[in-house]
Amino acid sequence: MLLRKLPLYTVNAILAVFVLFFLWPFYWMLTGSVKALKVALQIPPEWFPAKPTLANYQLLFNKFPVWHWLYNSVFISVVATLLVLTTSAMAAYAFSKIRFKGSKWLFAAMIASMTIPHTVLLIPLFMMMNDLHLINTHWGVLLPIVGWPFGVFLLKQFMQTLPGELIEAAKIDGCSEWQTFLRVILPLSKPGLGVLAIFTFVNSWNDYVWQLIVLKDMKHFTLPVGVKVAQKVSDLEINYGVAMAGAVLATLPVLALFLYFQKYFTKGITMGALKG
């Protein structure tokens, strides 16, 4: 309300300040990736790189299997996204459009599970993956992500806004429950699926702690875990230039995904606001 009373140029100036504030970490990360180690650590800091260098990127790609780490990260994130979209969409359809005994209690229990801190689950999950002999495998990283209550909750809230008459019309035309889900519900849920795809991809890509616990061999490392190994010079020293270069490489795929799905993200929010 206060911004509406201000002149337009004042509002634009305030927004520009906020944009610069949020872009500053990305700028510092990008410039830090082209600085030598001594320059990155000097005080006062060098705000603009006087002698930019690609030595940090060369060190990463020449000494470490960065492309293999990138492949592992993309594989885990893409497969996790597809599995979460599949399971969450089916569960959300059941909760929102199918009446069955105990559905409210089951959904309430699922929502309650969202309140459990992730760190509390690390030891039980590790023991389960160890019993299944999935430690140091990609599936050991993937399986705990598949049953994501937030994904079910998000799509359930979105599917509830879809008219029930569409399902009744589909059944009159002879569609089975499965056909109704695939041909009617899923196409109309693309905005919600797009939003969930962004959240799931970013969540699995940045799940550093769980990946660090499960993955042991360098060939199985994801990019975030691999960068941790690459940036370490000794037990007491870290190459911040290499760390920044790895952070840039780890940020680009997530940024590209968001830009690609941005229209679905915006549409999902606005449609939920209009229909909710």
C-alpha positions in Angstrom: 0.0 0.0 0.0 2.9 2.4 0.8 4.5 1.8 -2.6 1.3 2.8 -4.4 1.5 6.3 -2.9 5.1 6.8 -4.1 6.1 8.2 -7.5 6.8 5.7 -10.2 10.5 6.6 -10.4 10.9 6.1 -6.6 9.3 2.7 -6.8 11.6 1.7 -9.6 14.6 2.9 -7.7 13.6 0.9 -4.6 13.0 -2.2 -6.7 16.4 -1.7 -8.5 18.1 -1.7 -5.1 16.4 -4.9 -4.1 17.4 -6.5 -7.4 21.0 -5.5 -6.9 20.9 -6.8 -3.3 19.8 -10.3 -4.4 22.1 -10.4 -7.4 25.2 -9.5 -5.4 25.9 -13.1 -4.2 25.8 -14.3 -7.8 28.1 -11.5 -8.9 30.6 -12.3 -6.1 30.4 -16.0 -7.0 31.0 -15.3 -10.7 33.9 -12.9 -10.1 35.4 -15.1 -7.4 35.6 -18.0 -9.9 38.0 -16.0 -12.1 40.3 -14.8 -9.3 43.6 -16.4 -8.2 43.6 -17.8 -4.7 45.7 -15.0 -3.3 43.4 -12.4 -4.8 40.3 -14.2 -3.5 41.6 -14.1 0.0 43.1 -10.6 0.1 41.8 -7.9 2.4 40.4 -5.4 1.4 38.7 -7.5 -1.3 39.1 -6.9 -5.0 35.6 -5.9 -6.0 36.3 -6.0 -9.8 38.8 -8.6 -11.0 41.8 -6.8 -12.4 43.4 -9.9 -13.9 40.7 -12.5 -14.5 41.8 -16.0 -15.1 40.3 -19.3 -16.1 42.8 -21.3 -14.0 40.2 -22.4 -11.5 38.0 -23.9 -14.3 41.0 -25.5 -15.9 42.0 -27.1 -12.6 38.5 -28.4 -12.1 38.2 -30.0 -15.6 41.8 -31.2 -15.9 42.3 -32.7 -12.5 38.8 -33.9 -11.6 36.0 -35.8 -13.5 33.7 -32.8 -13.5 31.7 -34.0 -16.6 31.0 -37.3 -14.8 29.9 -35.5 -11.7 27.6 -33.3 -13.8 26.1 -36.3 -15.4 25.5 -37.9 -12.0 23.8 -34.8 -10.8 21.6 -34.4 -13.9 20.7 -38.1 -13.8 19.7 -38.1 -10.2 17.8 -34.8 -10.4 15.9 -35.7 -13.7 15.0 -39.3 -12.5 13.9 -38.0 -9.1 11.8 -35.3 -10.8 10.0 -37.8 -13.0 9.4 -40.2 -10.2 8.1 -37.5 -7.9 5.8 -36.1 -10.6 4.4 -39.6 -11.3 3.8 -40.7 -7.7 2.6 -37.2 -6.5 0.2 -36.8 -9.4 -1.4 -40.2 -8.8 -1.7 -39.7 -5.1 -3.0 -36.2 -5.5 -5.7 -37.4 -7.9 -6.8 -40.0 -5.4 -6.9 -37.5 -2.5 -8.7 -34.8 -4.5 -11.1 -36.6 -6.8 -11.7 -40.1 -5.4 -13.6 -40.8 -2.2 -12.3 -43.7 -0.2 -12.5 -44.6 3.5 -9.8 -43.0 5.7 -8.6 -40.6 3.0 -8.8 -37.6 5.3 -6.9 -39.3 8.1 -4.3 -40.6 5.6 -3.8 -37.1 4.1 -3.6 -35.6 7.6 -0.9 -38.1 8.5 1.0 -37.2 5.3 0.8 -33.5 6.1 2.0 -34.2 9.6 5.1 -35.9 8.2 6.1 -32.6 6.5 6.7 -31.2 10.0 9.5 -33.7 10.8 12.9 -32.1 10.4 15.0 -33.7 7.6 18.0 -34.2 9.8 15.9 -36.5 12.1 15.4 -38.9 9.3 19.0 -39.2 8.2 20.0 -42.1 10.5 16.8 -44.2 9.8 17.1 -43.6 6.1 20.8 -44.5 6.1 20.0 -47.8 8.0 17.2 -48.6 5.5 19.5 -47.9 2.5 22.2 -50.0 4.1 19.9 -52.9 4.7 18.9 -52.7 1.0 22.6 -52.6 0.0 22.0 -49.2 -1.8 24.8 -47.3 0.0 27.2 -45.7 -2.6 24.6 -46.0 -5.4 22.5 -43.5 -7.2 19.3 -45.4 -6.1 20.3 -44.9 -2.5 20.1 -41.1 -3.2 17.0 -41.4 -5.3 14.6 -43.6 -3.3 14.2 -41.3 -0.2 13.2 -38.4 -2.5 10.4 -40.3 -4.3 7.8 -40.2 -1.5 7.7 -36.4 -1.1 4.6 -35.3 0.9 5.0 -31.7 -0.3 4.6 -32.8 -3.9 1.3 -34.6 -3.1 0.1 -31.6 -1.1 0.9 -29.1 -3.9 -0.8 -31.1 -6.7 -3.7 -32.1 -4.5 -4.5 -28.4 -3.8 -4.2 -27.7 -7.5 -6.3 -30.6 -8.7 -9.1 -29.6 -6.3 -9.6 -26.5 -8.3 -10.5 -28.5 -11.4 -14.2 -28.9 -12.0 -15.6 -32.3 -11.0 -18.0 -32.1 -14.1 -15.0 -32.9 -16.3 -14.5 -36.2 -14.6 -18.2 -37.0 -14.8 -18.3 -36.1 -18.5 -15.3 -38.4 -19.1 -16.9 -41.3 -17.4 -20.1 -40.8 -19.4 -18.0 -41.0 -22.5 -16.7 -44.4 -21.3 -13.3 -43.4 -19.9 -11.9 -45.5 -17.1 -10.4 -44.0 -14.0 -6.9 -44.4 -15.5 -8.0 -42.9 -18.8 -9.6 -39.9 -17.0 -6.4 -39.3 -15.1 -4.2 -39.5 -18.1 -6.4 -37.7 -20.7 -8.3 -35.1 -18.6 -6.6 -34.4 -15.3 -2.9 -34.5 -16.3 -3.2 -32.1 -19.3 -5.1 -29.6 -17.1 -2.5 -29.9 -14.3 0.5 -28.8 -16.4 1.0 -25.6 -14.5 1.1 -27.4 -11.2 3.3 -30.1 -12.6 5.7 -27.4 -13.9 5.9 -25.8 -10.4 6.5 -29.2 -8.8 9.2 -30.1 -11.4 11.1 -26.9 -10.5 10.9 -27.6 -6.7 11.8 -31.3 -7.1 14.8 -30.7 -9.4 16.2 -27.9 -7.2 15.6 -30.0 -4.0 17.3 -33.1 -5.4 20.1 -31.1 -7.0 20.9 -29.3 -3.7 20.4 -32.3 -1.4 24.1 -32.1 -0.5 24.0 -33.6 3.0 22.2 -36.8 2.0 24.4 -37.2 -1.1 27.5 -36.7 1.1 26.3 -39.4 3.5 25.4 -42.0 0.9 28.0 -41.6 -1.8 31.5 -42.8 -1.1 33.4 -43.3 -4.4 34.5 -40.3 -6.5 32.9 -41.9 -9.6 29.5 -41.7 -7.9 29.8 -38.2 -6.7 27.4 -35.5 -7.7 28.6 -32.0 -8.7 28.0 -30.4 -5.3 29.8 -33.3 -3.4 32.6 -33.4 -6.0 33.2 -29.6 -5.7 33.7 -30.1 -1.9 36.5 -32.5 -2.7 38.0 -30.4 -5.4 38.2 -27.2 -3.4 40.1 -28.8 -0.6 43.9 -28.0 -0.7 44.6 -29.4 2.8 42.9 -30.0 6.0 43.2 -26.4 6.9 43.1 -24.7 3.5 40.4 -24.3 0.9 40.8 -23.0 -2.7 38.0 -20.5 -2.8 38.5 -19.8 -6.5 37.9 -23.4 -7.3 34.9 -23.4 -4.9 33.4 -20.4 -6.6 34.0 -22.0 -10.1 32.3 -25.2 -8.9 29.4 -23.1 -7.5 28.9 -21.4 -10.9 28.8 -24.8 -12.6 26.3 -26.1 -10.1 24.1 -23.1 -10.4 23.8 -22.9 -14.2 21.6 -26.0 -14.8 19.1 -25.0 -12.0 19.0 -21.5 -13.4 18.3 -22.8 -16.9 15.5 -25.1 -15.6 13.8 -22.2 -13.8 14.0 -20.0 -16.9 12.5 -22.8 -19.1 9.6 -23.5 -16.6 9.1 -19.9 -15.6 5.8 -19.6 -17.5 4.4 -22.7 -15.8 5.6 -21.4 -12.4 3.9 -18.0 -12.9 0.8 -19.5 -14.4 0.5 -22.1 -11.5 0.7 -19.4 -8.9 -1.8 -17.1 -10.6 -4.3 -19.9 -11.4 -4.2 -21.0 -7.8 -4.8 -17.5 -6.6 -7.7 -17.0 -8.9 -9.4 -20.3 -8.3 -8.5 -20.7 -4.6 
